[in-house]
Amino acid sequence: MQQTVNNFIQKHSLQTDQHTRYIDLVSEVGELGKELLKATNYGKNPYKQTDDTESEIGDCLFSLLALCNAMDIDAEDALAAAIAKYEKRFAAKGNIGSEQFPTA
């Protein structure tokens, strides 16, 4: 997937720096959030996937992979490292969070 994104960026001369890629990712995640809020009527209804949900996820994925390319990070290696980290946390604490919040 990462190479596909890179090829698209090269083909269409969409190269830019990692700062711009990060801002684009944040923007796309915001659009996904807006779509999820609309899909639940701002939390009033159970989530139901809309026609735009998959498209927004795709936009986020594209932006994340483009950021990885701009930062010269292999997305698969980064994911493997994250999963290993989460496995270690889960084995030690029974959850994957970096912090355990007290329950009320």
ABEGO torsion letter per residue (X at the ends): XAAAAAAAAAAAGABBBAAAAAAAAAAAAAAAAAAAAAAAGGGABBBBBBAAAAAAAAAAAAAAAAAAAAAGBBAAAAAAAAAAAAAAAAAAAGBABABBBBBX
